[in-house]
Amino acid sequence: MRKRNFTIIIFACLIGLMLPALPLQSQQLPFSTHYTFNRYNLDPAFAGAYDKAAIFLNYRRDWGNIAGSPQTYRINGFGQVYPGMYLGGEILADNTDIFNRIKANINYTYRLQMANDQFLSFAMGGSFYQSVIHFDQVNADLNDPLLKDLDRITGSNFNANFGLIYNWNQFHFGIGLPVLFRSKDTYNKGADAGFTFDRSFLMHASNRFALAELWRLQVFGVYQKTDNLPAVVDISATAFYDDAYHIGLMYRSSNALVFGLGGELIEGFVIGYSYEMGFGGVYNGSGGAHEISVGYRITTKNLTRFYDARNRKKAATPIRPLKPGPKPAEFNRR
């Protein structure tokens, strides 16, 4: 069993190392590092893998020392509507200086058990985006013919997403298309404008294995690629104590290092914090990135031991033998 676990981990790490690591990070939607304990944040096909239902609130601030730097507010979650079927969604607000974007998403996930400890999860959904550029906040001459009588331009469009995950015991491998279609540019002064969305691709692999009686190590590799933008690769290792508290380290190919920690405060309530710092380029003097998540989860105990320390302790408690009672009277043959 241990040899199998190490083989999976080495294979996942080799995939990550072979993928291109580029010096700059580009994106059309904000990244999050908290998928290490809120996997639905990464791929909606994770619904039902560890929880019967969950909801998370998330806040992220990038480049805190720079005025107008990106801030992201996010709420996502899911719940079981029928055995093996889950509905979930996400609402996201991303603000960067004069540019604001809102995303509303709904997802359907179907989780199929193929064999003992083996599952295949399929997710699909639709998203609505609204983008706004506030020209009234531009530090420029508002009498300029390009800006006169124009305070903002807005655009709305729809898109779709897809995800597929294979799960074997504590090993997961998934592929997906977070943005399925490419939208076109159509800017019209004083009217609605369509903002470009390029098609994006996601691939990820993870595994958790035992280090000691109460310690587990989770290794995660994520590859994200958007058309016409550089690829982004994450490699992380997270240690879990008693299946309730975690501490981890992540390397992102944009020359960033992420430190995170968190845990289950009381049964079902989870909190996590991470700090991301970069090296060189725009990261110098930027103040790094802070991210915090608070959530509540209802654990699916029959599928996993993840966040199930109390149940595991009860199962491990030895059963006390019954005190011997009086011996039965011997049969008198006379």
N, C-alpha and C positions, 0 to 999 in steps of 0.2 A: 504493500500500500504506500509506504513512504517513497519507494523508488518511483512509483507512478506519479505521486505528487511533485517530486522534484523534476521529473521529466517535463511535466506540464508547465512548471514555472520557468524552466530554462528555455523551453520552446517559445513561451510568451515574451520573455525578455529578448530573445534573438530577433523576433519579429520587430519589436520596438527599436532595437539598435540598427537594424537594416533599413528602416524607414528614414527618409531625409530629415535631418535636423537643421533648420534654417535660422538665421540670426534675428529675424524680425517676425513679429506676430501680427497677423492681419485677420480680421473677422468681420462678418456682417451681422452676427448676433453675439451677445456677451457670453463669455466662458464662465464656468463655475468649477471649483475644485472640490466641492462637497459631495460629488457623486460617490466618493469612497464610503459614505455611510447613508446617503440618500440616492440610491442607484436610479430611481425613477427620474432624477434630475438629468441623467445622461441619456437614457433610452426608455421610452414608455413600455417597451417589451419586458422590462423588469417587474411590472406590476404582478403581484402574487408570488414572486420568487422568495421573498422573505417576510412579507406582511400581507395580511388579509385586507387591510386598509391603512392609509397613512396620509398625513397632510403636513406640509412644511412651509414655513415662512423664511425668506432668504433676503439678505441685504449685502451688496458688494460695492465697495468704493475703490476705484483704481486711481493711482497717482495722486494721493491725498494732498501733496504739497502744491499742486497745480490748480489754479482757479478754473472752474468749469470742467473739471475732470469727470470721467464717466462714473455714473451712479446707477445701480440696477436694483430694482425692487421686484421680488418674484414670490408667487404663491403657487404651489402645485400639490397634487395629491390624487388619490384613486381609491376605489372601493370595489368590493366584490358584489356583482349583481346576480350572479348565478355560479354554481360550481365551475371553476375554470374560466369564467368570463369576468372581465373587469372594465369599468369605465373610469376615466380620469381626465385631467386637464391641467392647464397652466395659464396664469395671467402674469404678464411680464411688462414692466415699464423701464425703459432704458433711456437715460438722459445724459447727453454729452454737450455741454455748452448750449448752442442754439439749436441743436438737433435732438429731437425726441421721437421715440418709437414705442408703440404699445402693441403687444402681441396677446391674442386670446386663442387658446388651442384646446381641442377636445380629442381624446384618444379612446380607441377600443382595443383591448388586449385579450387574446385567447391563449390559454396555457394548457398544452396537451401533454399528458404523461405517456411516454413511449415504452418505458421499461422501468424496472426498479431503479430509483434514484436518477432517472433520465427524463428530461422534459424538453419540449420545444415550444417556445413562446413567439407569437406573431402579433404585431401591433400595427395599426394604421390610424391615421387621424387627419384632421384639417385644421388650418390656422387662418386667422384674420389678422392683418397687419395694418396699422395706421401710422404714418410717418409725417412729421411736421418739421419744417425749418423756419425758425423765428427770425425774420429779417429785421423786425423792430428792435432786436437785441444786438444787432451788428454795430460794432464801433466804427462807423463810417458816416459819410455825408448822406443823410437821408434825402437830400434834394437831387442826388444822382439819378439820372433818367432810369437806370436799371432798378432802383429801389423806391422811386417815388410812387406813392399810393399803393405800395405793396408791403404789407406787414408780415405775411407768412405765405408759404405754399404747403399744401397738404396732399397726401396720397394714400390711397387704400387699395389693398389687393389681398387675394386669397392664395393659399398654397396648401400642399399636402405633405405628409411624412409617412415613413415606413420603417419598421424595425423587425429583426428576426434574431432570436437568441437560442442557442443550444446550451442546456444545463445538465451537467453530470456531477452529482453529488455537490461539491463546493466549487467546481470548475464551471466557468461561463465563457462562451465565445459568441460574439454578436456582430452583425453588420446592419447598417441602416442608411437611410437617406433622410436626414432631418429636414432638408428643403428639397422637394422632389422636382419642382418646375422652376424654370428661369423666367422671370418677368422682364418686360421691356421698359426702356426709359421713355417717358412722355411728360416733359415739363411744359406747362402752359402758364403764362403769367396771369396771376389772379384767379386761377382755376385749379381744380384737382390735378395732381401730378403723380404718376406712377414711379416708384423708386425701385431700382434694380435689386433683384434677388437672384444670385447665382446658385446653381445646383450644388449641394454639398454631400459629402460621403463620410460615413463614420464606421470605424472598426474598433473593437475592444476585446480584451481577454483578461480574465482574472481568476485567481484561485486562493483558497484559504487552507492552511494546514496547521497542525499542532506543533507548538514549540515546547510546551510544558503542560502540566495539568490544567492550569488556568490561563495559559497564554496561547493566542492564535496569531498567525502572521498572514496578512492579505497582500498579495502582489497584484498590481493593476497596470495594464498597458492600454493606452488609448491613442488612436490615430484619427485625426480629423483633417479633411481636405475640401476646400471650396474651389470651384472653378475660377481660374485667373488669380488665385491667391495662394500664398505659400502654405504648405502643410504644417500642422501643429501636432507634436507628439508629447504625450505625458507618460512618465514612468513613475510609479509610486509604490511605497511599502508602508503598510499600516499595521501596528501591533494592537491587538485587542486583549484586554484583561478581563477575565470573568465574563466575557461576551457582553460587557456593558460599558466599558471605558476604552477609549482609543487614543493613540498618539501616532503621528505619521509624518513622512517626508515625501515630497514629490519634486521631480525635475521636469520642467517644461522646455521644449526645444527652442523657445524664444529667449533662451538664456535666463530663465527664471527658476527660483527655488522656493518651494512652498512648505511651510511648517504648519501642522494642524493638530488639534486635540479636541476632545469632547467626551460626552458620555450620556448615560441615561440617569437623569436626576431622580425621578421617581418612576414607578412602573408605567411605561409607555411614553413618557416625556423625554425627548432627546434634545441636546444642544451641542453645537459644534462651532469652533472658531478656527480661522486660518489666516496666516500672514504670508503674503507673496512678495519676494524681493527679487529684483533683476540685477543684471550685471552689464554695464556699458550702455551706450546709446541713450534712448529716451528715459531709461530707468535711473540714470544718474541724477540724484536730487529730487526724484519724483515722489518719494515718500512711500513707495510700495503700494500694495493692495491689501485691504482688510475685508474679510468676509465672515458673516455670522449667520447661522441657521438655527431655527427653533422648530421642533416638530412633535407630532404625536402619532404613534403607530400602534396598530393592533396586530400582534404577531401571529403568524400561521405556524403553530408549534408542530403540526404533523408533517411539515415539509422541511424544516431546518432547525438547527440549534442556535441560529443567529439571534442574539438578544433574547436568549431563553435560559439564562443562568439559573433562575430560581427553579425551573422545572428540572434542569439537569442535576442540580444539587439534591432535589428530592429523590430523583431516580437513583442517585449514587449513595443515598443514605442506607446503610445496612439494616436489614429487618431483624429486630431483636427476637431471639428464640423464645418460645413460650416456656414458662416454668413447668417443670415436670409435675404432673398430678399424681395422685395416689395410684399405686399399682393395683391392677384388677385382682380380685380375690382368686386364689387358686381353686381349681375344681377338686372337690373332695370325692375321690374315687371309691371311698368306703361307704 
